[in-house]
Amino acid sequence: MPFYQIVASDSRSPRDGKFLEVIGHYNPTAKPHAVIIERDRVAYWLNVGAQPTATVRSLIRGTGLLHELNLLRRGVSESDVAAQMEAWQQKEAERRQKRLTVKIRRRQAKKAAEAGAAEA
């Protein structure tokens, strides 16, 4: 069963070698997949110049942290950031629900096609 640590490491270290700090965990087998990050530590490492891999960037993006940090960098006030993050979370929930309904419709269409093929 795969379970991954999200770590901050020096680019000169080997891929599976020494790392600086564990900043989160990722469990892709959970439904929906589970991403647990330490937001303050991820923000720290990104602010001091850390470059996340494409996979880690997408995991962090899914938590909304990149959007929040971008708003703070642009000088948006804390109260406005909170309001915009709430709106972002609602949009994200709608997007996930839409994706789920599309998957369900595809699954139903596939079952109907298989049933039609079995009758013929």
Contacts in CASP RR format, 6 or more apart in sequence:
PFRMAT RR
TARGET T0000
AUTHOR 0000-0000-0000
METHOD contacts of the structure
MODEL  1
MPFYQIVASDSRSPRDGKFLEVIGHYNPTAKPHAVIIERDRVAYWLNVGA
QPTATVRSLIRGTGLLHELNLLRRGVSESDVAAQMEAWQQKEAERRQKRL
TVKIRRRQAKKAAEAGAAEA
1 29 0 8 1.000
2 27 0 8 1.000
2 28 0 8 1.000
2 29 0 8 1.000
3 25 0 8 1.000
3 26 0 8 1.000
3 27 0 8 1.000
3 29 0 8 1.000
4 25 0 8 1.000
4 26 0 8 1.000
4 27 0 8 1.000
4 28 0 8 1.000
5 22 0 8 1.000
5 24 0 8 1.000
5 25 0 8 1.000
5 26 0 8 1.000
6 22 0 8 1.000
6 23 0 8 1.000
6 24 0 8 1.000
6 25 0 8 1.000
6 26 0 8 1.000
6 37 0 8 1.000
6 56 0 8 1.000
6 59 0 8 1.000
7 19 0 8 1.000
7 20 0 8 1.000
7 21 0 8 1.000
7 22 0 8 1.000
7 23 0 8 1.000
7 24 0 8 1.000
8 19 0 8 1.000
8 20 0 8 1.000
8 21 0 8 1.000
8 23 0 8 1.000
8 41 0 8 1.000
8 45 0 8 1.000
8 50 0 8 1.000
9 17 0 8 1.000
9 18 0 8 1.000
9 19 0 8 1.000
9 20 0 8 1.000
10 18 0 8 1.000
10 19 0 8 1.000
10 20 0 8 1.000
11 51 0 8 1.000
13 19 0 8 1.000
21 41 0 8 1.000
21 45 0 8 1.000
23 37 0 8 1.000
23 38 0 8 1.000
23 41 0 8 1.000
23 42 0 8 1.000
23 45 0 8 1.000
24 35 0 8 1.000
24 36 0 8 1.000
24 37 0 8 1.000
24 38 0 8 1.000
24 42 0 8 1.000
25 34 0 8 1.000
25 35 0 8 1.000
25 36 0 8 1.000
26 33 0 8 1.000
26 34 0 8 1.000
26 35 0 8 1.000
26 36 0 8 1.000
26 59 0 8 1.000
27 33 0 8 1.000
27 34 0 8 1.000
27 35 0 8 1.000
32 96 0 8 1.000
35 59 0 8 1.000
35 62 0 8 1.000
35 63 0 8 1.000
37 59 0 8 1.000
37 60 0 8 1.000
37 63 0 8 1.000
37 65 0 8 1.000
39 63 0 8 1.000
39 65 0 8 1.000
42 60 0 8 1.000
42 65 0 8 1.000
43 65 0 8 1.000
43 69 0 8 1.000
46 52 0 8 1.000
46 69 0 8 1.000
47 69 0 8 1.000
52 60 0 8 1.000
57 66 0 8 1.000
60 66 0 8 1.000
61 67 0 8 1.000
62 92 0 8 1.000
64 85 0 8 1.000
64 88 0 8 1.000
64 89 0 8 1.000
64 92 0 8 1.000
67 84 0 8 1.000
67 85 0 8 1.000
67 88 0 8 1.000
68 81 0 8 1.000
68 85 0 8 1.000
71 80 0 8 1.000
71 81 0 8 1.000
71 84 0 8 1.000
71 85 0 8 1.000
72 81 0 8 1.000
76 84 0 8 1.000
END
